[in-house]
Structures are given as C-alpha cells and as structure tokens.
C-alpha cells in the first residue's frame, strides 16, 4: 500500500456508510423462526472459504438482514456454474434473511472488451441472463435486486468516482495488477488502461452497494481482499466479509474451470438434452478416482444441493443381475421358443455425497452408471429453462436477439463470478 500522510486518512464520506453492523434496525421480514446458528450454517455453506467466520457470526447477531453482493459480466453464454449454482446460493442466502444485490456489470464488460466493447450488445446479453435465472428457479422475491452498473454509477456519480479515485491512489500498480484474475486475465497479459481501472472500480462497488458480504467465486478473492485492505488503510473497523464459492472445473481432464470459449468444457443453460448427454458421456470420469473428477464435482455442488439426493440406475453390464427368460412367439402358425436376456436394473439412491464417494472409490459405482444418472439429473434442472424460451414469446425473442449478437461478436472470452 502507498505511504499516507495524516490527510490521506480521510476517505470519501458518501460511499462509506455500508459496513456498520449497527446501521440497520431489526426487520420483521427477516427469518425470526431461524436461530443465529442455523442462519450462520446456511450462509456459511455457500462459501468454500469465509474471511472471517467470527465476523460473519457477529454480523448476523447485529444485523438481521445483511446485504450480500454478487455480480457478473454479461459476456456470452451462461454455463451451469453461473446459472444453477448462483440460483442455489442466492436462494440459500435469502432463506437465511439476507438481501442480495446482483450487480449487472455492463460497464465492466465494456472495459474488459466483452462483446467487442459494444454496450448495446452487452445489455441484450444481460437481459437474457436475468431471464435464465427467472426460469431456472431463482427466488426473485423482494430480497433480490438486479442493478445495472451503468445506471447506478451514472445516478450517483459524485459518490462513486471519488471512492474509485481514493482506492486507486492508495495502491501501487503491482497490487492492482495482482487482481487481474478477476477479469479472466493474468499479470503477464498486456493490459489496457481500462483493465487497470477495472479492479479499482470493482473494489469500490463493495462500498458503493453498501455490501456486508462479498459473495463471489474464488477467482474474485483477490479484489475482495483488496477491499478489506482498504478498510485497514482508512481505519475502518467493519470490513466486508468474503464468502467465496467453489469454482466448478471443466469437463475434460486438467481443466481447472469451465471456459465459454471451449463448448466441450461446460454444460450451458441453453444446451439441449442430447447435447448434455454427449458432453457428460465424453467427460473425464476415471473409475475409482475421485480427485480431479469433474463429474463428481457436478454431483457434489449441483445435484445434491438441488435434489438432496442422487439416484442411480445400475446396469447389468456393470455388475447388475442378469436373468434368462424363455419367450413364446407365434410366427406363421409355428410355435417357436426363444431365449432372451432380460437385464435386471437395480436402483440406488444416495442421500449424501460421502456415501457416493465411498462406493465410487471401491468400484461399487461405475462411471457407466454414474454418467447417465448425472445427465438425467442435469436435464431435469435445465428443462424448465428450455420450456421457458420455447413457450414464452418475450423470452423467445430475446434468445433470437442474443444469438444474433453472438454471431456478430468476436469477443466471447471466459469470465466467472
């Protein structure tokens, strides 16, 4: 961090009312029937990492309806990590009394040169992604609010830009460049000036939105930590709590995260049933190997949270029972006997992931049974989305516009929050 004189210790005042746990009185619309421990358990389950748990517990004890901030760049297709996992996480947070502000980062997508930097195209994609969350089952009650960054920043520019400038002047360039991962970039990339501005703006968003909890992916961790460092810098006691969710890997071996530029690496929210089946069939899923197995990760982070179980049909080819029956056929008045193999398919319903892992490691659960069951579960989740875009006239028209935008755009690089 940069050296500061005493005068440097005074931050912009208008954007810094956000993090005080005493700033919001108790509300009857929170979740009175849920204990503090229950709320903590639900909210904590959203994150693979929490910085810091004691601060989260203290926040929940003093503020019944904490504000959670999440955000996304409208940049092409939506994969299931962004579509389904976000819906699961938002529903968990609101069930525990949180208010969720979802930041539609259209200006950020433009800064990051998504959709060729065309703001009109970016906005069309943003509308489409919101429509997907509605269709998949995100509980869009009064506790969930979608905010377009361009609209909000323009309406409160005098509050926003001094905050961005203060964050920028207090940090050296190497510290800002370490945040480049948040844009799907690396420190070795040749960055534009706009992409240097981007982390300062995203850090400012946290305070601008009055967020108590930053609920973003692990790939956004560095800029969230920057916000906590900024609080140290300005002597602010209450820091934003970081609740970073797990990043789903790609479907192929060695892919740490899904990529929108590689369609085979991801299941997309608009994929047809046959596409899902083919992608899962080709996915990396070695027998008895759990570590680095993307199919098992899908089951852990999507299927179990959605259905609370995982149902598998065990084929006879993979060890199920086989029974030989004799069948009577009449053909041209001649009675003939035929023997045929009838496969007895056994069903197994797993109620927790650990039990499934134990079976898989021992060889009791074969990839040949796991993959069709995973495809079936994913298609069940995605079917309402397909139905919505086939039957709803407004949604169908929006999908048509998005496909046209994609066809004309040369920038569909990956970005996840």
Residue, then its C-alpha position, 0 to 999 in steps of 0.5 A: x500500500x502507498x505511504x499516507x500522510x495524516x490527510x490521506x486518512x480521510x476517505x470519501x464520506x458518501x460511499x462509506x456508510x455500508x459496513x456498520x453492523x449497527x446501521x440497520x434496525x431489526x426487520x420483521x421480514x427477516x427469518x425470526x423462526x431461524x436461530x443465529x446458528x442455523x442462519x450462520x450454517x446456511x450462509x456459511x455453506x455457500x462459501x468454500x472459504x469465509x474471511x472471517x467466520x467470527x465476523x460473519x457470526x457477529x454480523x448476523x447477531x447485529x444485523x438481521x438482514x445483511x446485504x450480500x453482493x454478487x455480480x457478473x459480466x454479461x459476456x456470452x453464454x451462461x454455463x451451469x456454474x453461473x446459472x444453477x449454482x448462483x440460483x442455489x446460493x442466492x436462494x440459500x442466502x435469502x432463506x437465511x434473511x439476507x438481501x442480495x444485490x446482483x450487480x449487472x456489470x455492463x460497464x465492466x464488460x465494456x472495459x474488459x472488451x466483452x462483446x467487442x466493447x459494444x454496450x448495446x450488445x452487452x445489455x441484450x446479453x444481460x437481459x437474457x441472463x436475468x431471464x435464465x435465472x427467472x426460469x431456472x428457479x431463482x427466488x426473485x422475491x423482494x430480497x433480490x435486486x438486479x442493478x445495472x452498473x451503468x445506471x447506478x454509477x451514472x445516478x450517483x456519480x459524485x459518490x462513486x468516482x471519488x471512492x474509485x479515485x481514493x482506492x486507486x491512489x492508495x495502491x501501487x500498480x503491482x497490487x492492482x495488477x495482482x487482481x487481474x484474475x478477476x477479469x479472466x486475465x493474468x499479470x503477464x497479459x498486456x493490459x489496457x488502461x481500462x483493465x487497470x481501472x477495472x479492479x479499482x472500480x470493482x473494489x469500490x462497488x463493495x462500498x458503493x452497494x453498501x455490501x456486508x458480504x462479498x459473495x463471489x467465486x474464488x477467482x474474485x478473492x483477490x479484489x475482495x481482499x483488496x477491499x478489506x485492505x482498504x478498510x485497514x488503510x482508512x481505519x475502518x473497523x467493519x470490513x466486508x466479509x468474503x464468502x467465496x464459492x467453489x469454482x466448478x472445473x471443466x469437463x475434460x481432464x486438467x481443466x481447472x474451470x469451465x471456459x465459454x470459449x471451449x463448448x466441450x468444457x461446460x454444460x450451458x443453460x441453453x444446451x439441449x438434452x442430447x447435447x448434455x448427454x454427449x458432453x457428460x458421456x465424453x467427460x473425464x470420469x476415471x473409475x475409482x478416482x475421485x480427485x480431479x473428477x469433474x463429474x463428481x464435482x457436478x454431483x457434489x455442488x449441483x445435484x445434491x444441493x438441488x435434489x438432496x439426493x442422487x439416484x442411480x440406475x445400475x446396469x447389468x453390464x456393470x455388475x447388475x443381475x442378469x436373468x434368462x427368460x424363455x419367450x413364446x412367439x407365434x410366427x406363421x402358425x409355428x410355435x417357436x421358443x426363444x431365449x432372451x436376456x432380460x437385464x435386471x436394473x437395480x436402483x440406488x439412491x444416495x442421500x449424501x455425497x460421502x456415501x457416493x464417494x465411498x462406493x465410487x472409490x471401491x468400484x461399487x459405482x461405475x462411471x457407466x452408471x454414474x454418467x447417465x444418472x448425472x445427465x438425467x439429473x442435469x436435464x431435469x434442472x435445465x428443462x424448465x429453462x428450455x420450456x421457458x424460451x420455447x413457450x414464452x414469446x418475450x423470452x423467445x425473442x430475446x434468445x433470437x436477439x442474443x444469438x444474433x449478437x453472438x454471431x456478430x461478436x468476436x469477443x466471447x472470452x471466459x469470465x466467472x463470478 
